[in-house]
């Protein structure tokens, strides 16, 4: 092993991408990875990946996190509001995070965790590994126009997927092996039924360009097949989505042991 490689602080770093309700697949993939002996030593997340990552970083197992989430409908996280800064808000998500995660600051988590958020005033991505946990995760999941942005220290932050939907960057140079989980395949859909679906679809299409070259930045990219049939705001198929992630990853022949001591 080279001296440079020895200096890397973490064994496994896992980046969790955005994708709305498809985020249940993250927990399935993480469960399958755990069964293969791969657990994250550091995490980074955008949007749905930030939500899933927060629970794992807080010490929940993937299955425990899933059982907490599957009890809820989308209305337990989202509230419709009069349009001003967004059609919906995620205050209920904020309340649920605060209820289940006993940490106020990202630094208080058991596993180091980076949250990707978009500074919509300056037009740039930021990665936080310290700061108000709940507000940062809420901001990372706030799709522009659809959800109101979140103000933190005088700045307005929205969904990290605007600039980086699978946040590998904060893990680079720190990990011996980096795994990225992408849950946002682009697919053709039959129809868009309302303004909310149009806004979600438009954002989903726009973030695809942020994951170009992902495979060149990681040791392994996991992209579960068949996720394209699930709408990103439909939480009613939680079990199916989780199982897609779990079965896909379970079926992979993963060998990341080379050069890891």
Secondary structure, DSSP 8 states (H G I E B T S, - for coil): --HHHHT--EEEEEEE---GGGGHHHHHHHHHHHHTT---SEEEEETHHHHHHHHHHTT--HHHHHHHHHT--GGGT-EE--SSS-SEE-HHHHHHHHHH---SBGGGSSSEEEEEEEETTTTEEEEESSSBHHHHHHHHT--TTTB--EEETTEEEEEGGGT-SS--GGGTTTEEEEEEE--------S---SHHHHHHHHHHHHHGGGGTTHHHH-SEEE--TTGGGS-TT-GGGHHHHHHHHHHHHHTS-----TT--
